[in-house]
Amino acid sequence: MTGIEQSGLRCEPCALATVCVPWDDQGEFLEKPFRRQVRLLRAAGIENLYLFGTAGEGYAVTVPQCRRIASVFMEEVRDLTGLRQLGVIAMSAAQACERIELGLKIGFTDFQVSLPPWGTVNDRERSVFFRDVVGAYPEARFLHYNNARSGRVLTGSEYVPMFKEHPNLVATKSGGHSVASLLSLSRDAPDLCHFFTELDYLTASLLGIRCGLLVSVSAVFPERILEVYATGRDGDVASMRRLIREMSVLQHAILTTVGQTGAHIDGAYDKIYAWLSDSAFPLALQSPYQDAGLEAAQRFKELVAAVLPGWLGPTRDA
């Protein structure tokens, strides 16, 4: 198929998936279900994993929690052939650097960073943040988590000075795009590998954009994640159109089901996906945030079974 040609990307496109963090009723880390989740994803062929995005509650963990959980994660992924990323969500450059240095000591060389979410940064502050965080660690590679929670979603043209100044800025991740914003990112920031959630990934692939899949709702059935990625990568137009319809149905189902509970944080959705594969995976979020609850998770499972049974995989018991 014809489309936009992008060569020389700084990061190879792939399917990139998160690992959620399970907590007990007191908010303490549960190591066994965490390790099971990593192993389930790897058994499904997912070789590019990250920790502490929004779904992974990277905004909530303390430094000691970060150190312990990141160390356990590294034990499980040290032999990965793909990406093993540590997410960094911080209120300042100093806080971000503290997490990065912690990660470097554990063995991470790939990091996700977000702009500080307390107040929307202006152009100067954005440049200073990238200088003080990305520029401070030339031995590491960085993906920018282009998240609306920071108050500012960067366009392709806004990335230009950053990727020119920082050769170790290699990728971005985001979702909820228009066709225009997808084209802007691929046209104006062509050196960066852009990771998009399923609907945007498939739309971008239809446009001929070479990009990565940021796994979201396709995590309901881990064994089918690579099918979604390969369909876009290989330019299978008929399958992309079918998957766009199916991903739309799944997205509507999860938004409707969780929305009825009052839960609104990303992890409330993603922990249901983890629970679908592991019935012992707890849904709890760090205080004060509300999870969707077991009843909502069960309703979602029943809804998927009714409307898209091919997207309901096996549930493993602990």
C-alpha positions as CSV (number, residue, x, y, z in Angstrom):
1,M,0.0,0.0,0.0
2,T,1.1,3.6,-0.5
3,G,1.5,6.0,2.3
4,I,4.0,8.1,4.3
5,E,7.5,6.8,4.2
6,Q,9.4,6.9,7.5
7,S,12.9,5.5,7.6
8,G,15.6,5.8,10.2
9,L,13.3,5.8,13.2
10,R,15.2,6.1,16.5
11,C,13.2,3.3,18.0
12,E,11.9,0.2,16.3
13,P,8.0,0.0,16.2
14,C,6.5,-2.9,18.2
15,A,3.6,-3.7,20.5
16,L,4.3,-2.1,23.8
17,A,2.3,-3.2,26.8
18,T,2.0,-2.1,30.4
19,V,2.2,-4.1,33.6
20,C,-0.3,-3.1,36.3
21,V,0.7,-3.2,40.0
22,P,-1.5,-5.4,42.3
23,W,-2.1,-4.1,45.9
24,D,-3.6,-5.7,49.0
25,D,-6.3,-4.1,51.1
26,Q,-3.6,-2.0,52.9
27,G,-2.1,-0.7,49.7
28,E,1.0,-3.0,49.9
29,F,2.6,-4.5,46.8
30,L,1.6,-8.1,46.0
31,E,4.6,-9.7,44.4
32,K,3.2,-13.1,43.3
33,P,0.3,-11.8,41.1
34,F,2.6,-9.1,39.7
35,R,5.1,-11.8,38.6
36,R,2.3,-13.9,37.1
37,Q,1.1,-10.9,35.1
38,V,4.5,-10.4,33.6
39,R,4.8,-14.0,32.7
40,L,1.4,-14.2,31.2
41,L,2.2,-11.3,28.9
42,R,5.6,-12.8,28.0
43,A,3.9,-16.2,27.3
44,A,1.6,-14.4,24.9
45,G,4.7,-13.2,22.9
46,I,4.8,-9.7,24.3
47,E,8.5,-8.8,24.5
48,N,8.2,-5.0,25.0
49,L,6.9,-4.1,28.5
50,Y,6.9,-1.0,30.7
51,L,6.1,-0.2,34.3
52,F,4.6,2.8,36.0
53,G,2.6,4.5,33.3
54,T,-0.8,5.9,34.3
55,A,-2.4,2.5,34.3
56,G,0.6,1.3,36.4
57,E,0.0,4.1,38.9
58,G,3.4,5.6,38.4
59,Y,2.0,8.9,39.8
60,A,1.2,7.2,43.2
61,V,4.2,5.1,44.2
62,T,6.7,6.2,46.8
63,V,10.4,6.0,46.2
64,P,10.8,2.8,48.3
65,Q,7.8,1.2,46.4
66,C,9.3,2.2,43.1
67,R,12.7,0.7,44.0
68,R,11.2,-2.6,45.1
69,I,8.6,-3.1,42.3
70,A,11.1,-2.0,39.6
71,S,13.6,-4.5,41.0
72,V,11.1,-7.3,40.8
73,F,10.1,-6.2,37.3
74,M,13.7,-6.3,36.2
75,E,14.2,-9.8,37.6
76,E,11.3,-10.9,35.3
77,V,12.4,-9.0,32.2
78,R,16.2,-8.9,32.3
79,D,16.4,-11.3,29.3
80,L,13.8,-9.5,27.2
81,T,14.9,-9.0,23.6
82,G,12.7,-5.9,23.3
83,L,12.0,-2.8,25.4
84,R,11.9,-2.8,29.2
85,Q,10.9,0.6,30.3
86,L,10.5,2.4,33.6
87,G,7.8,5.1,33.7
88,V,8.6,8.4,35.4
89,I,5.7,10.6,36.4
90,A,6.9,13.5,38.6
91,M,6.1,17.0,39.6
92,S,9.5,18.4,38.8
93,A,12.7,17.7,37.0
94,A,14.4,16.9,40.2
95,Q,11.8,14.2,41.1
96,A,12.1,12.8,37.6
97,C,15.9,12.6,37.9
98,E,15.6,10.8,41.2
99,R,13.5,8.0,39.6
100,I,15.7,7.8,36.6
101,E,18.9,7.4,38.7
102,L,17.1,4.7,40.7
103,G,16.2,2.9,37.5
104,L,19.7,3.2,36.1
105,K,21.1,1.5,39.2
106,I,18.6,-1.4,38.8
107,G,19.6,-1.8,35.1
108,F,17.1,0.2,33.1
109,T,18.3,2.1,30.1
110,D,14.8,3.0,28.6
111,F,12.5,5.4,30.4
112,Q,9.1,7.0,29.8
113,V,8.8,10.6,31.0
114,S,5.8,12.9,31.2
115,L,5.6,16.6,31.6
116,P,4.8,17.7,35.2
117,P,1.0,17.5,35.8
118,W,0.6,20.1,38.5
119,G,0.6,23.1,36.2
120,T,0.7,23.3,32.4
121,V,4.2,24.1,31.3
122,N,4.9,26.9,28.8
123,D,7.3,26.6,25.9
124,R,10.3,27.6,27.9
125,E,9.5,25.3,30.8
126,R,8.9,22.4,28.4
127,S,12.4,23.0,26.8
128,V,14.0,23.2,30.3
129,F,12.3,20.0,31.4
130,F,13.6,18.1,28.4
131,R,17.1,19.6,28.9
132,D,17.3,18.8,32.6
133,V,15.8,15.3,32.3
134,V,16.4,13.9,28.9
135,G,19.6,15.8,28.3
136,A,21.1,14.9,31.6
137,Y,21.2,11.2,30.8
138,P,22.8,10.6,27.3
139,E,23.4,7.0,28.2
140,A,19.6,6.4,28.4
141,R,16.8,6.4,25.8
142,F,13.5,8.3,26.4
143,L,9.9,7.9,25.3
144,H,7.8,11.0,26.0
145,Y,4.4,10.1,27.4
146,N,2.3,12.7,25.6
147,N,-0.5,12.7,28.1
148,A,-3.4,15.2,28.4
149,R,-3.2,15.0,32.2
150,S,-0.2,17.3,32.0
151,G,-2.5,19.9,30.6
152,R,-0.6,20.0,27.2
153,V,-0.5,17.5,24.4
154,L,2.4,18.2,22.1
155,T,2.0,18.4,18.3
156,G,4.5,17.1,15.8
157,S,5.9,20.6,15.2
158,E,6.4,21.1,18.9
159,Y,8.6,18.0,19.1
160,V,11.0,19.4,16.4
161,P,13.4,21.4,18.7
162,M,13.4,18.6,21.3
163,F,14.3,15.7,18.9
164,K,16.9,17.9,17.2
165,E,18.5,18.8,20.5
166,H,18.2,15.4,22.2
167,P,19.2,12.4,20.1
168,N,18.2,10.1,23.0
169,L,14.6,11.2,22.7
170,V,13.5,8.2,20.6
171,A,9.7,7.8,20.9
172,T,6.3,9.2,22.0
173,K,3.1,7.5,23.2
174,S,-0.4,8.9,23.1
175,G,-4.0,8.2,22.2
176,G,-7.3,10.0,21.3
177,H,-6.0,11.5,18.1
178,S,-7.7,13.1,15.1
179,V,-6.4,12.2,11.6
180,A,-4.8,15.6,11.5
181,S,-2.8,15.1,14.7
182,L,-1.7,11.6,13.6
183,L,-0.4,13.2,10.3
184,S,1.2,16.0,12.2
185,L,3.2,13.7,14.4
186,S,4.4,11.5,11.6
187,R,5.2,14.4,9.2
188,D,6.8,16.9,11.7
189,A,8.5,14.5,14.0
190,P,9.5,11.7,11.6
191,D,12.6,10.5,13.5
192,L,10.5,9.5,16.5
193,C,8.6,6.2,16.8
194,H,5.1,7.2,17.8
195,F,3.1,4.6,19.8
196,F,-0.6,4.9,19.5
197,T,-3.5,3.0,21.2
198,E,-5.5,0.6,19.1
199,L,-7.9,2.8,17.2
200,D,-5.3,5.4,16.4
201,Y,-2.7,2.7,15.6
202,L,-5.0,1.1,13.1
203,T,-6.1,4.4,11.6
204,A,-2.4,5.5,11.3
205,S,-1.5,2.2,9.7
206,L,-4.3,2.7,7.1
207,L,-2.8,6.1,6.4
208,G,0.6,4.4,5.7
209,I,2.2,5.7,8.9
210,R,4.9,3.4,10.4
211,C,4.2,3.4,14.1
212,G,4.0,1.3,17.3
213,L,1.0,-0.2,19.1
214,L,0.4,1.1,22.6
215,V,-1.5,-1.8,24.1
216,S,-4.8,-0.7,25.8
217,V,-8.1,-2.5,25.3
218,S,-6.6,-5.3,23.3
219,A,-5.1,-6.5,26.6
220,V,-8.4,-8.1,27.3
221,F,-7.0,-11.1,25.4
222,P,-3.1,-11.0,25.5
223,E,-2.7,-13.8,23.0
224,R,-4.3,-11.5,20.3
225,I,-2.3,-8.4,20.9
226,L,0.3,-9.3,18.3
227,E,-2.4,-10.0,15.8
228,V,-3.5,-6.4,16.1
229,Y,0.1,-5.1,15.8
230,A,0.9,-7.4,12.8
231,T,-2.3,-6.4,11.0
232,G,-1.3,-2.7,11.0
233,R,2.4,-3.4,10.4
234,D,1.6,-5.6,7.4
235,G,-1.0,-3.3,5.9
236,D,-3.8,-5.8,5.9
237,V,-6.6,-3.3,5.0
238,A,-9.5,-5.7,5.4
239,S,-8.4,-6.9,8.8
240,M,-7.6,-3.4,9.9
241,R,-11.1,-2.3,9.1
242,R,-12.5,-5.3,11.0
243,L,-10.3,-4.7,14.0
244,I,-11.3,-1.0,14.1
245,R,-14.9,-2.1,14.5
246,E,-14.0,-4.6,17.1
247,M,-11.8,-2.3,19.1
248,S,-14.6,0.4,19.0
249,V,-17.0,-2.1,20.5
250,L,-14.6,-3.2,23.2
251,Q,-13.7,0.4,24.1
252,H,-17.4,1.4,24.3
253,A,-18.1,-1.6,26.5
254,I,-15.3,-0.8,29.0
255,L,-16.0,2.9,29.1
256,T,-19.7,2.3,29.7
257,T,-19.2,-0.4,32.3
258,V,-16.5,1.4,34.4
259,G,-18.2,4.8,33.9
260,Q,-21.3,3.6,35.7
261,T,-19.2,2.9,38.8
262,G,-17.7,6.4,39.2
263,A,-14.2,5.1,38.7
264,H,-12.2,7.3,36.4
265,I,-8.4,6.6,36.7
266,D,-6.8,4.6,34.0
267,G,-5.8,1.7,36.2
268,A,-9.5,1.0,37.0
269,Y,-9.8,-0.1,33.3
270,D,-6.5,-1.9,32.9
271,K,-6.8,-3.9,36.1
272,I,-10.0,-5.4,34.7
273,Y,-8.0,-6.5,31.7
274,A,-5.4,-8.1,34.0
275,W,-8.2,-9.8,36.0
276,L,-9.7,-11.3,32.9
277,S,-6.5,-13.3,32.5
278,D,-5.9,-13.9,36.2
279,S,-8.9,-14.3,38.4
280,A,-6.8,-13.6,41.5
281,F,-5.5,-10.2,40.3
282,P,-6.9,-7.5,42.6
283,L,-8.6,-4.5,41.2
284,A,-7.6,-2.1,44.0
285,L,-5.9,1.2,43.3
286,Q,-3.7,3.3,45.6
287,S,-5.6,5.6,47.9
288,P,-7.6,7.8,47.3
289,Y,-8.6,6.5,43.9
290,Q,-11.6,4.2,43.3
291,D,-11.5,1.0,41.5
292,A,-14.3,-0.3,39.3
293,G,-15.1,-3.3,41.6
294,L,-15.7,-6.9,41.0
295,E,-19.3,-6.6,39.9
296,A,-18.3,-4.2,37.1
297,A,-15.5,-6.5,36.0
298,Q,-17.9,-9.4,35.8
299,R,-20.4,-7.3,33.8
300,F,-17.7,-6.3,31.4
301,K,-16.7,-10.0,31.0
302,E,-20.3,-11.0,30.3
303,L,-20.7,-8.2,27.8
304,V,-17.6,-9.2,25.9
305,A,-18.8,-12.8,25.9
306,A,-22.1,-11.6,24.4
307,V,-21.0,-9.2,21.7
308,L,-17.4,-10.3,20.9
309,P,-16.8,-13.8,22.2
310,G,-13.6,-14.1,20.1
311,W,-12.0,-11.4,22.4
312,L,-12.6,-13.3,25.6
313,G,-9.5,-15.4,26.4
314,P,-8.9,-18.0,29.0
315,T,-8.9,-17.1,32.7
316,R,-6.2,-18.6,34.8
317,D,-6.6,-19.3,38.5
318,A,-3.8,-18.6,40.9
